[in-house]
C-alpha cells in the first residue's frame, strides 16, 4: 500500500486524540451500483470490535434511510438505521420546524421521507439528487415555484459536483442547485455535506467533540474540506470519485491519504 501521509503529517500518529469515526458511504464503503469496496466490510467490523463509535454520513438522496441500510447489509455490512445520517430526514425536520411546504425536486425513491408533509401551495423548493428526474420540465417547474414565492427558500441536500457511478463520473445535485440559484437570484440553504450542522449532528449522536473525530471520504471538498471546517481531521481515500489531481487541490489539504478505508483503520488501530 502507498504511504498514508498527508501534507500535514502522519494523521494516524495523532490517534490517541481520535475517539470516533465519521465515514462517507458511496465511494468509501461501496461503489454506487452495489459492490462493496475491497476491505471496507472488514474495516467497519474492526472498528466495532475495538469499541470505536462510528457514524455514516452520506449525501445519498435517492432513497430512504431504511433503503440505504438494506442496500449495505445486502452486500455484507451489518448496519442499523440510527447509524446512518443522510440529508432527507434532516431536511424533513427542518421544514416542519420552519412551517414550510416543499416543492420537491428529488428522486422518486426518496419521496417516502416526505409522505406526511403538506406540499400544497409550496413555500420552499427542496433539491436532491433527482438523477433522470432532472428533466427540463421538472427544473422549470421548480424555477417557476421559486419565482412565485414572496420569500423564496431553496434547500439543497448537499452541493456535490459529481460522484462515481458504475465506474463513470456522474453529475451530482450541486450543478442543478446552482442553476436554480442563478436563475432565481437566491442562495440555497445546504442541509447535508459540507454543512457544518450536518457533521456536528452526527458527532453529537456519539457524544464527541470535533477534535476527537476523523472524517474519511472520497470527496475532497464536501467530505474532507467540510469536516476540517468543523474542526475534525479529514482523510481522503483513493477510491470512489478520488482523482490524482485531488492531491494538489487549490483550497483543501487533507490531513492524510489512504488507499482505502481498511488501510486507514489498520493504521489507526496500530498506533492508537
C-alpha positions as CSV (number, residue, x, y, z in Angstrom):
1,X,0.0,0.0,0.0
2,X,1.1,3.6,-0.6
3,X,2.1,5.7,2.3
4,X,-0.8,7.2,4.2
5,X,0.9,10.5,4.6
6,X,-0.7,13.9,4.2
7,X,1.0,17.3,3.8
8,X,0.1,18.0,7.5
9,X,1.9,14.8,8.7
10,X,1.0,11.3,9.8
11,X,-2.6,11.7,10.9
12,X,-2.7,8.3,12.4
13,X,0.1,9.1,14.8
14,X,-2.3,11.5,16.4
15,X,-4.7,8.6,17.0
16,X,-4.7,9.0,20.8
17,X,-6.9,12.1,20.4
18,X,-9.2,10.3,17.9
19,X,-12.1,8.6,19.6
20,X,-14.5,8.1,16.8
21,X,-15.0,8.0,13.0
22,X,-17.4,9.6,10.6
23,X,-17.4,7.7,7.3
24,X,-18.8,8.5,3.9
25,X,-20.7,5.7,2.2
26,X,-20.6,5.8,-1.6
27,X,-17.0,5.7,-2.7
28,X,-15.8,4.6,0.8
29,X,-17.9,1.6,1.8
30,X,-19.2,0.6,-1.6
31,X,-19.4,1.7,-5.2
32,X,-22.6,3.1,-6.5
33,X,-24.2,0.1,-8.1
34,X,-23.9,-2.2,-5.1
35,X,-20.4,-3.5,-4.9
36,X,-18.6,-3.3,-1.6
37,X,-15.1,-1.8,-1.9
38,X,-12.4,-4.3,-1.0
39,X,-11.7,-4.4,2.7
40,X,-14.5,-2.0,3.7
41,X,-16.6,-4.6,5.4
42,X,-13.5,-5.8,7.4
43,X,-12.7,-2.2,8.3
44,X,-16.1,-1.4,9.7
45,X,-16.1,-4.7,11.7
46,X,-12.7,-4.0,13.1
47,X,-13.8,-0.6,14.4
48,X,-16.9,-2.2,16.0
49,X,-14.7,-4.9,17.6
50,X,-12.4,-2.3,19.0
51,X,-15.4,-0.4,20.5
52,X,-14.8,2.7,18.3
53,X,-18.0,4.7,17.7
54,X,-18.8,5.2,14.0
55,X,-21.5,7.1,12.2
56,X,-22.1,7.0,8.4
57,X,-22.5,10.5,6.9
58,X,-23.9,10.4,3.3
59,X,-25.4,12.7,0.8
60,X,-27.3,9.8,-0.7
61,X,-30.7,11.3,-1.5
62,X,-32.2,8.9,-4.0
63,X,-33.8,6.6,-1.4
64,X,-34.9,6.4,2.3
65,X,-32.6,5.8,5.2
66,X,-34.0,2.3,5.6
67,X,-33.3,1.5,1.9
68,X,-29.7,2.6,2.3
69,X,-29.3,0.2,5.2
70,X,-30.9,-2.6,3.2
71,X,-28.5,-2.0,0.3
72,X,-25.5,-2.0,2.5
73,X,-26.5,-5.0,4.5
74,X,-27.3,-6.9,1.3
75,X,-23.6,-6.7,0.3
76,X,-22.3,-7.8,3.7
77,X,-22.4,-4.9,6.2
78,X,-24.4,-5.0,9.4
79,X,-25.7,-1.5,9.9
80,X,-28.6,-0.1,11.8
81,X,-30.8,2.9,10.7
82,X,-29.8,5.0,13.6
83,X,-26.1,4.9,12.5
84,X,-26.9,6.4,9.1
85,X,-27.0,10.2,8.6
86,X,-28.5,11.1,5.2
87,X,-29.9,14.6,4.4
88,X,-33.5,13.8,3.8
89,X,-34.6,13.2,7.5
90,X,-32.8,16.4,8.5
91,X,-34.5,18.3,5.7
92,X,-37.8,17.0,6.7
93,X,-37.3,18.1,10.3
94,X,-36.0,21.5,9.1
95,X,-39.1,22.3,7.0
96,X,-41.5,21.1,9.7
97,X,-39.8,23.2,12.3
98,X,-40.0,26.2,10.0
99,X,-43.6,25.5,8.9
100,X,-42.6,25.3,5.3
101,X,-44.4,23.4,2.5
102,X,-42.0,21.9,-0.1
103,X,-42.0,21.6,-3.8
104,X,-39.9,18.5,-4.2
105,X,-37.3,18.2,-6.9
106,X,-36.0,14.8,-5.7
107,X,-35.7,11.2,-6.8
108,X,-39.0,9.2,-6.6
109,X,-37.2,6.8,-4.3
110,X,-36.8,9.5,-1.6
111,X,-40.3,10.9,-1.7
112,X,-41.5,8.5,1.1
113,X,-39.4,10.6,3.5
114,X,-41.9,13.5,2.9
115,X,-45.1,11.5,2.5
116,X,-46.8,13.1,5.6
117,X,-45.6,16.6,4.8
118,X,-48.0,19.2,3.4
119,X,-46.9,20.0,-0.1
120,X,-49.8,22.3,-1.1
121,X,-49.0,25.9,-2.1
122,X,-45.2,25.5,-1.7
123,X,-43.2,27.9,0.3
124,X,-39.8,26.3,-0.5
125,X,-38.1,24.1,-3.0
126,X,-36.1,21.1,-1.9
127,X,-33.5,19.7,-4.3
128,X,-32.0,16.2,-4.0
129,X,-30.1,14.0,-6.5
130,X,-33.0,13.5,-8.8
131,X,-30.9,11.8,-11.5
132,X,-33.2,11.2,-14.5
133,X,-35.9,13.3,-12.9
134,X,-33.7,16.4,-13.5
135,X,-35.7,17.0,-16.8
136,X,-36.2,20.4,-18.3
137,X,-39.9,20.2,-17.2
138,X,-39.1,19.4,-13.6
139,X,-36.3,22.0,-13.4
140,X,-38.6,24.6,-14.9
141,X,-41.4,23.7,-12.5
142,X,-39.0,24.2,-9.6
143,X,-37.9,27.5,-11.1
144,X,-41.5,28.7,-11.5
145,X,-42.3,27.7,-8.0
146,X,-39.5,29.7,-6.5
147,X,-40.3,32.7,-8.7
148,X,-43.9,32.7,-7.4
149,X,-42.8,32.8,-3.8
150,X,-42.8,36.1,-1.9
151,X,-39.8,35.0,0.1
152,X,-38.3,32.1,-1.9
153,X,-36.5,29.4,0.0
154,X,-34.2,26.9,-1.8
155,X,-33.0,23.9,0.2
156,X,-30.4,21.6,-1.2
157,X,-29.5,18.2,0.2
158,X,-25.7,18.8,-0.5
159,X,-23.6,20.6,-3.0
160,X,-21.6,17.8,-4.6
161,X,-20.4,18.4,-8.2
162,X,-20.2,14.8,-9.2
163,X,-19.9,11.2,-7.9
164,X,-18.7,7.9,-9.3
165,X,-21.5,5.5,-10.5
166,X,-20.7,2.2,-12.1
167,X,-17.2,3.3,-13.0
168,X,-18.2,6.6,-14.6
169,X,-18.4,10.1,-13.2
170,X,-22.0,11.4,-12.9
171,X,-23.4,14.8,-12.2
172,X,-24.5,15.3,-8.6
173,X,-27.1,17.7,-7.4
174,X,-24.8,20.7,-6.9
175,X,-24.8,21.9,-10.6
176,X,-28.6,21.8,-10.7
177,X,-28.9,23.7,-7.4
178,X,-26.5,26.3,-8.8
179,X,-28.7,26.6,-11.9
180,X,-31.7,27.5,-9.7
181,X,-29.7,29.9,-7.6
182,X,-28.5,31.7,-10.7
183,X,-31.9,31.8,-12.4
184,X,-33.8,32.9,-9.2
185,X,-31.2,35.1,-7.5
186,X,-31.4,33.1,-4.3
187,X,-28.8,31.3,-2.2
188,X,-29.6,27.7,-1.2
189,X,-29.6,26.5,2.4
190,X,-27.5,23.4,2.3
191,X,-28.6,20.5,4.6
192,X,-26.0,17.8,4.0
193,X,-22.3,17.8,3.4
194,X,-20.4,20.1,3.6
195,X,-22.9,21.8,6.0
196,X,-21.3,22.3,9.5
197,X,-24.5,21.4,11.2
198,X,-24.7,18.1,9.4
199,X,-21.3,17.0,10.7
200,X,-22.0,18.3,14.2
201,X,-25.3,16.4,14.4
202,X,-23.5,13.1,13.7
203,X,-20.8,13.9,16.3
204,X,-23.4,14.8,18.8
205,X,-25.1,11.5,18.3
206,X,-21.9,9.7,19.5
207,X,-21.0,12.3,22.1
208,X,-17.8,13.5,20.6
209,X,-16.2,16.9,20.0
210,X,-14.9,17.7,16.5
211,X,-11.2,17.4,17.6
212,X,-12.0,13.9,18.8
213,X,-13.0,12.5,15.4
214,X,-11.9,11.9,11.9
215,X,-13.9,12.1,8.7
216,X,-12.9,9.7,5.9
217,X,-14.3,10.3,2.5
218,X,-13.7,10.3,-1.2
219,X,-14.9,13.9,-1.9
220,X,-12.1,16.3,-1.1
221,X,-14.4,19.3,-0.9
222,X,-17.6,18.1,0.7
223,X,-16.2,15.3,2.9
224,X,-12.6,16.4,3.7
225,X,-12.9,20.2,3.4
226,X,-16.3,20.3,5.1
227,X,-15.1,18.2,8.0
228,X,-12.0,20.2,8.5
229,X,-14.0,23.4,8.5
230,X,-15.8,22.0,11.6
231,X,-12.6,21.1,13.4
232,X,-12.4,17.4,12.5
233,X,-9.5,15.7,10.9
234,X,-10.2,14.9,7.2
235,X,-8.7,11.9,5.5
236,X,-9.2,11.2,1.8
237,X,-9.4,7.7,0.4
238,X,-8.1,6.9,-3.1
239,X,-11.4,5.1,-4.0
240,X,-14.7,6.3,-5.4
241,X,-14.6,9.7,-7.0
242,X,-11.0,10.3,-6.0
243,X,-8.7,11.6,-8.8
244,X,-4.9,12.0,-8.5
245,X,-5.3,15.8,-9.1
246,X,-7.1,16.0,-5.8
247,X,-3.7,15.7,-4.1
248,X,-2.9,19.2,-5.5
249,X,-6.2,20.8,-4.7
250,X,-6.2,24.6,-4.6
251,X,-8.2,25.0,-1.4
252,X,-8.3,21.8,0.6
253,X,-5.3,20.0,2.1
254,X,-6.3,16.6,3.7
255,X,-4.7,15.5,6.9
256,X,-3.8,12.3,5.1
257,X,-4.4,10.0,2.2
258,X,-5.1,6.3,2.3
259,X,-5.6,3.8,-0.5
260,X,-8.9,2.6,1.1
261,X,-10.8,2.5,4.3
262,X,-9.2,-0.7,5.5
263,X,-5.7,0.9,5.4
264,X,-7.0,3.9,7.5
265,X,-8.5,1.6,10.1
266,X,-5.4,-0.6,10.3
267,X,-3.1,2.4,10.8
268,X,-5.4,3.9,13.4
269,X,-5.7,0.7,15.4
270,X,-1.9,0.0,15.2
271,X,-0.9,3.4,16.5
272,X,-3.9,4.0,18.8
